[in-house]
């Protein structure tokens, strides 16, 4: 079932983490457990794409804009900030509801459908 939720993220506008968290809640997981599992499911994709990009940057014949040391520092900072945000989010979710985010996503989706339908914006 989680694989189906992740596959939904192939459609534009569907969040992979949102889909897997929603599936976890549908399957009866508590909010924090669904969120934690969703982040764990992201690790293979994040590391895979990161290593792929790193391999491409190292083997590139063009002059690299950033040195390997600069890339390592930026990666380290991104890891620390990401870890802190995830830790905060896990604490937040253990006491608060996903409902504000759900309302925001539905309202934004409806607004976009209305704007597209009336021709105010184009796809």
Phi, psi and omega in degrees: 000323179294325177298320177298317179297320178292324179295330178299334181291351175289340177279136179302136177091352180263123179279128179298313181292321178297318180293318181287326176294316179298320179295319178299317178294320178298325181278359175101005178289150173289161183306310183295321180293319178296318179294314180299316180294322178298318178293322177296322178294335181283338187304311180301318181292318181294312180292320179299311180292324178296314179293324178297313179295321179296316179299318178295322180290323181289319184272000182294136178277342178285158178290126181287141180286324182243143177283168179296323179295317178296320178296320179296318179296315180297321178295317178298316179295317179298322179296313182296313180296316178300317179298316180295319179294317179295318178299317179296316182297321178297321176293318181299313184293332180290342181241345184240169182262159173280353189305317178301321179291321179297315179298317179300314182295319180293316180296317179295318178299316179295317179299316179295319178297319178295314180296320177292318182293328181270355178083008179295321174234157179244155182287000000 
